[in-house]
Amino acid sequence: MDRRRFLKSGAMGMALSPAFRAMAEQAADQPVKRVGVIGPGWYGKIDVLRLIQVAPVEVVSLADVDRNMVNGAADIIASRQASKKRPRTYGDYREMLKEKDLDIVLVATPDHWHALPMIAAVEAGADVYVQKPISHDIAEGTAMLRAARAHNRVVQVGTQRRSTPHLIEARNDIVKAGKLGKVGFAETYCYYGSKGNTPPNSDPPDYLDWDMFVGPAPMRPFNSSIHPRGWRGYQEFSNGTLGDMCIHMLDSVRWMLDLGAPKTVSSAGGIVMNQRGARDTTDTQVATFAFDDLDVVWQHRTWGSAPDPKYPWGATLYGDKGTLKFSVWGYDFIPTNGPAVHRDVTMELDKYPEDQTEKDIEKHVAPAVRYHMLDFLAAIANRGKPVADIEQGYISTTACILANMSQRLGRSLAWDAQNHKIVGDDEANAQIKKAYRSPWVHPASV
C-alpha cells in the first residue's frame, strides 16, 4: 500500500492530534518496517495490532512457546495487515532472530523472559518495543540498557501512560502549568482483586514447551494457573503486582514531575488473605520511594474495596495549590480555589471499529498504545530517544524490584543509581543478579 494513501485513508487521517499526526506522517514517509513479535499472547497481540493501525508495517515473524497461541496470532495478523500474508511462526525466538531480516521486534513475554530476547534482538540489528517491567532482576536491566546503547538501537518500554492523551494534557496543562503549586507528596495504588486458590499441578499441554517457558527460571511443575496470563502470581516468572501495576503509576509520577531514581526504597507487606494455593507474590504491600524532596507511596491490596471507587488503580499528586488524581480512565483536578476539572479517556471506537470486537483488548488503553507506537516510530526515524526510553524503563523497573527486595529483607534500601548498587548492604547486593538455570546464561555474566 502507498504510504501516503495509508495515512489518508481510513481512521488515521482523522484520529490524531496535530502532534501525533505529525508523527504518523513521518512514519508513513519511512520505508515499510519488517516486524517480529516474541510472545504474541494477550498484550503481544494488543501491541502489534495497534502498530498495524498506525503504520504500513509488515509483520513477518512470530515466536512463542505455545503453539496454539502463535498460530492463533498469525491468523489474526494475516487478517489485519495490508498484505494479508501470514507471518512465519517459531517455537524459539532465537531461530526467528537468526534470519536477521527484522527492523522492529516487539517483546511481550513474561517478566523473566524480557532480558535475553531484547538483548538478542538489538544484537540482530532491530529496534525494540519491550513490555514492562523491563527485567526480572536489576542486573538484567543494567545489561539491557548497556546493550541498547552499545548497538545504537531505539528501545521503547511499554509504559504507555507517557503517551496517554488525557495524561499528557494533565501533565502539560496542570502540572507543568504550575496549577498544583509545589507538589509535596504523591500516592500510587491498586486495589484490583485476584483469585487465591490454585488447582493441583499437572502435566503441561502438548502444545506448550514448558521447559522453554520456564527458561532461565528455576524449574517447577506446570500448573494451569500459570499459563496463560496467570504467571504474575509466581515469583519465578514475575515481579508481582509492583512489576505489573505499580511500575505504570510510579513511572507516570516520575514523568509528570521530572523525577530521577529514588534515593531510598522501603516496603512492607506479604500474603495476608490469599494464603491457600501456590501463588507466592504479595496480595498486600506498601512501598515508599524517597526522592530528593518528596515521597511517592505505593499501596496494593488484591482483596477488599478501593477507598475511591472511581480510582481503583491510579495516582494522586498533592500540591499546595491543588490535587490531581489520574488513572487510565481519566483525571480530576481539584484546585484549592476555583472550579474543578474532569476529563474522561477517549477510546476512539468510532475511528477504529476493529477495536469493538477484538478479543481481550483494553479498549480504553488502545489509543495510548497507538500513540506510544507512533512515538517509537518517530524515534526510529530520527535515531533519537522515545518518550519511554529504555533508561526510563530501567529506573522505574529497578525501583519496583528494590521495593520487593525491601519487603522480603525487612529493611530500607539506599540506592546508588550511578553505580547500580545498594549502599552498604552486601546481602541485598547479592540479590541484584538472580541465578539462571542451565544452559541459560545471565546477560550480566557475558
C-alpha positions, -999 to +999 in steps of 0.1 A: +000+000+000+012+035-008+023+051+024+006+084+019-026+066+009-023+046+041-023+078+062-051+095+043-074+065+041-095+052+069-093+063+105-057+075+107-064+107+088-089+119+113-080+103+146-048+121+156-040+153+174-016+176+155+014+164+173+006+127+168-005+133+132+030+147+125+044+115+139+021+095+117+031+114+086+067+108+095+060+071+099+042+070+066+072+085+048+096+059+061+102+025+043+079-002+054+093-018+085+096-056+089+083-066+123+087-097+145+069-104+178+083-125+206+054-135+228+022-128+207-002-136+236-026-112+252-006-080+252+017-090+224-014-090+201-027-057+215+007-041+208+013-054+173-023-048+161-021-012+173+012-009+154-006-022+123-032+005+127-008+034+127+020+024+102+023+005+070+044-023+086+047-059+076+046-084+104+068-113+091+077-134+121+062-146+154+078-167+182+061-183+212+065-214+233+027-220+230+020-235+195-017-227+197-010-191+208+015-184+180-008-199+153-038-180+165-018-147+165-006-155+129-042-159+117-054-127+133-024-107+120-029-121+085-064-109+085-055-074+097-023-064+079-025-049+044-006-077+026-028-104+042+003-125+044+006-149+073+037-144+094+062-172+098+059-189+132+086-202+155+087-220+189+121-205+197+128-168+194+165-175+186+155-192+154+134-162+144+163-138+151+188-159+131+171-146+099+183-111+107+156-096+085+136-076+111+136-039+116+115-040+147+109-066+174+082-065+200+089-084+232+057-092+252+068-123+272+065-129+309+089-108+330+116-134+334+119-136+296+124-099+287+161-095+290+175-123+268+152-117+238+155-079+240+193-081+240+194-107+213+171-085+192+193-054+194+223-076+186+205-087+155+201-051+144+165-045+154+149-016+173+128-030+201+095-023+219+097-043+252+070-047+278+073-035+313+089-043+337+119-044+315+136-071+337+132-097+364+163-085+383+183-053+384+214-068+367+193-078+337+181-042+334+216-028+335+227-053+308+196-043+286+204-006+289+240-012+280+231-034+251+207-008+236+234+019+238+262-003+226+242-013+195+227+022+190+192+008+190+159+026+198+142+008+227+107+018+238+092+004+270+055-004+272+048+022+299+023+038+276+009+062+303+035+086+288+016+085+256-020+086+270-037+117+256-056+128+288-025+123+309-004+143+285-030+171+289-028+168+327+010+170+327+011+200+303-020+220+314-019+213+351+014+201+364+038+219+341+015+250+342+021+253+379-016+248+389-007+223+416+019+246+431+046+228+449+040+191+450+050+177+483+036+141+483+023+115+458+003+084+463+000+055+438-022+025+444-041-005+430-070-024+445-078-049+418-086-084+430-073-118+420-081-154+427-065-171+457-069-208+452-049-228+426-056-262+410-032-291+415-001-293+394-004-313+362+014-323+330+017-293+306-005-294+275+011-309+244+011-276+226+032-258+253+070-262+255+071-260+293+109-262+296+112-232+272+085-213+291+104-218+324+137-208+306+162-193+330+139-195+360+141-224+385+122-254+371+089-261+387+059-283+379+033-269+354+002-255+369-028-243+348-030-212+369+004-201+354-003-202+317-018-183+301-017-150+319-015-162+355+023-162+357+023-128+375+013-146+407+046-165+408+080-150+418+098-174+394+083-156+365+073-121+376+078-091+398+043-094+412+018-065+414+046-039+417+061-051+384+026-052+368+007-022+382+030-001+404+055+005+376+029+022+354+018+047+381+053+053+396+066+059+361+038+083+354+046+103+385+083+104+377+074+116+341+049+142+353+073+156+380+106+150+362+120+127+389+150+105+385+157+074+406+147+072+442+174+076+468+159+050+492+131+024+489+113+007+518+084-017+517+064-040+539+036-065+532+030-101+523+003-127+517-024-116+541-056-131+526-048-154+498-028-180+518-042-210+501-026-222+468+007-219+451+008-182+442+036-165+462+035-128+452+021-104+478-016-096+480-009-067+503+020-043+501+030-007+508+062+008+495+078+043+499+101+057+472+120+086+486+132+112+461+151+144+468+122+165+480+091+143+481+080+107+488+059+086+464+040+059+483+025+028+467-002+006+481-019-025+467-045-049+480-058-077+458-088-080+482-113-057+498-126-025+482-109+007+469-111+038+490-123+057+460-144+035+436-136+059+408-099+052+412-092+015+419-059+019+401-042+053+398-021+081+414-027+113+433-004+143+434-008+167+463+003+203+458-001+234+479-025+248+453-045+217+444-047+180+440-046+159+408-060+123+407-054+104+375-058+069+360-061+052+327-098+062+327-094+100+332-083+126+357-097+150+382-080+183+392-093+198+424-078+233+430-077+249+464-095+278+448-115+277+416-135+252+396-126+215+394-116+200+361-126+164+350-115+145+319-125+110+307-104+088+285-113+090+248-115+054+234-117+062+196-140+033+190-158+051+162-125+057+144-111+021+149-141-002+146-120-033+148-114-023+185-150-030+191-148-067+185-111-076+192-109-103+218-095-092+252-085-058+240-084-030+266-104-005+246-096+024+269-059+018+266-057+012+228-053+049+219-023+052+243-007+021+227-012+036+192+004+069+202+032+051+220+039+032+188+039+064+168+064+079+193+085+048+189+085+050+151+094+087+153+124+079+174+134+052+150+132+077+121+152+103+140+175+078+158+166+096+190+152+086+223+115+077+226+093+090+255+097+057+274+133+051+265+150+020+280+167+041+306+135+054+320+121+019+320+152+007+338+148+034+365+111+026+371+117-012+370+146-010+393+126+010+419+099-017+419+124-045+422+140-027+451+106-025+468+101-062+465+136-068+478+129-045+508+097-063+516+115-097+516+145-084+536+125-063+561+146-032+558+150+000+538+174+001+509+196+030+498+201+031+460+233+043+443+218+049+408+252+060+393+269+027+402+238+005+401+243-008+437+226-008+470+246+012+496+262-007+525+242-039+522+261-069+509+231-093+514+209-071+493+235-066+466+238-103+463+202-103+451+207-078+423+215-107+400+194-139+401+209-173+394+200-187+359+190-223+352+214-240+329+220-238+300+208-202+301+235-176+309+226-144+327+234-114+304+254-097+332+277-127+331+286-123+294 
